[in-house]
Amino acid sequence: MTYEFRNDKYQQLQVHCPSGKVRFVDGRFETDDKALADELGALDADFYGVQLVNAPDEGEQDPPGDGEGSGNGPEEIKPPARSASKAEWLTYAQAVDPETGGLDELTKDQLIEQYGSTE
């Protein structure tokens, strides 16, 4: 798990961080030490010229969403209740069929008729 940094401003920069000494060679520096990488990342990039190029995969992370999904891929999109607002039906219709345009011109009843409800 290696963190890679680049420095185009100071090719041979040396920095003393609390976690250790950093020495860029030909504008490059690598470390496996997360604390040191965090300290380098916290430096003022405009002043020191240090840029993080690549960070290791920090392990499995939760995918974006509402936290209720399994995280194993796309979830089935469920239609809103018939009593839901037109805006909710529009959002649902756009999620189900993102290529379709002009949906906002349809009435709520037309959206329900076209995109149906499983209630």
C-alpha positions as CSV (number, residue, x, y, z in Angstrom):
1,M,0.0,0.0,0.0
2,T,2.1,2.8,-1.3
3,Y,1.3,6.6,-1.4
4,E,2.9,8.3,-4.3
5,F,3.7,12.0,-4.3
6,R,5.0,14.4,-7.0
7,N,6.8,17.7,-6.8
8,D,7.3,19.6,-10.0
9,K,8.2,22.8,-8.1
10,Y,11.1,21.5,-6.0
11,Q,12.6,18.3,-7.6
12,Q,14.9,17.6,-4.6
13,L,12.7,18.8,-1.7
14,Q,13.5,17.6,1.8
15,V,10.9,18.1,4.5
16,H,11.0,17.1,8.2
17,C,7.6,15.9,9.3
18,P,6.6,14.6,12.8
19,S,6.4,11.1,11.4
20,G,9.8,11.2,9.6
21,K,12.1,12.8,7.0
22,V,10.9,13.1,3.5
23,R,13.2,13.4,0.5
24,F,12.0,13.9,-3.0
25,V,14.3,12.5,-5.7
26,D,13.7,13.8,-9.2
27,G,10.3,15.2,-8.0
28,R,9.0,11.8,-6.7
29,F,8.5,10.3,-3.2
30,E,6.8,7.1,-2.1
31,T,5.8,5.9,1.3
32,D,3.8,3.1,2.9
33,D,3.4,5.1,6.1
34,K,-0.2,6.5,6.2
35,A,0.6,9.0,9.0
36,L,3.5,10.4,6.9
37,A,1.4,10.5,3.8
38,D,-1.3,12.4,5.7
39,E,1.3,14.9,7.0
40,L,2.6,15.5,3.4
41,G,-1.0,15.9,2.2
42,A,-1.6,18.6,4.8
43,L,1.3,20.7,3.6
44,D,0.5,23.9,1.7
45,A,0.6,22.7,-1.9
46,D,1.2,26.2,-3.3
47,F,4.2,26.7,-1.1
48,Y,5.8,23.3,-1.1
49,G,4.6,22.0,-4.4
50,V,3.7,18.6,-3.0
51,Q,0.9,16.7,-4.8
52,L,-0.5,13.3,-4.0
53,V,-0.5,11.3,-7.2
54,N,-1.8,7.9,-6.1
55,A,-3.2,6.6,-2.8
56,P,-3.7,3.0,-2.1
57,D,-7.1,1.5,-1.8
58,E,-8.1,2.1,1.8
59,G,-10.2,-1.0,1.9
60,E,-13.8,-1.7,1.1
61,Q,-15.9,1.4,1.4
62,D,-19.6,1.8,1.4
63,P,-21.0,2.9,-2.0
64,P,-22.8,6.2,-2.1
65,G,-26.5,6.0,-1.3
66,D,-28.9,5.9,1.5
67,G,-27.1,3.2,3.4
68,E,-29.9,0.7,2.9
69,G,-28.5,-1.1,0.0
70,S,-26.5,-4.3,-0.1
71,G,-23.5,-2.6,-1.8
72,N,-23.4,-5.5,-4.3
73,G,-24.6,-3.7,-7.4
74,P,-27.5,-1.7,-8.7
75,E,-30.6,-1.9,-6.7
76,E,-34.1,-2.3,-8.0
77,I,-35.8,1.1,-8.3
78,K,-39.2,0.9,-6.8
79,P,-42.0,3.2,-8.0
80,P,-43.4,5.7,-5.5
81,A,-46.9,5.4,-4.1
82,R,-49.8,6.6,-6.2
83,S,-50.3,9.3,-3.6
84,A,-46.7,10.6,-4.0
85,S,-46.1,14.0,-5.6
86,K,-45.6,14.6,-9.3
87,A,-42.0,15.5,-8.5
88,E,-41.4,12.1,-6.9
89,W,-42.9,10.4,-10.0
90,L,-40.7,12.6,-12.3
91,T,-37.6,11.6,-10.3
92,Y,-38.7,7.9,-10.5
93,A,-39.4,8.1,-14.3
94,Q,-36.0,9.8,-15.0
95,A,-34.2,7.1,-12.9
96,V,-36.0,4.3,-14.8
97,D,-35.7,5.8,-18.2
98,P,-32.9,8.5,-18.2
99,E,-32.9,8.9,-22.0
100,T,-36.5,10.0,-22.2
101,G,-37.0,13.8,-22.4
102,G,-40.1,15.9,-21.9
103,L,-41.3,14.0,-18.8
104,D,-42.0,17.2,-16.9
105,E,-44.7,18.0,-19.5
106,L,-46.7,14.9,-18.5
107,T,-49.3,15.0,-15.7
108,K,-48.9,12.9,-12.6
109,D,-51.6,10.6,-13.9
110,Q,-49.8,10.2,-17.2
111,L,-46.6,9.4,-15.4
112,I,-48.3,6.8,-13.3
113,E,-50.0,5.3,-16.4
114,Q,-46.7,5.2,-18.3
115,Y,-44.4,4.1,-15.6
116,G,-46.9,2.1,-13.5
117,S,-47.2,1.3,-9.9
118,T,-46.7,-2.1,-8.3
119,E,-49.1,-1.3,-5.4
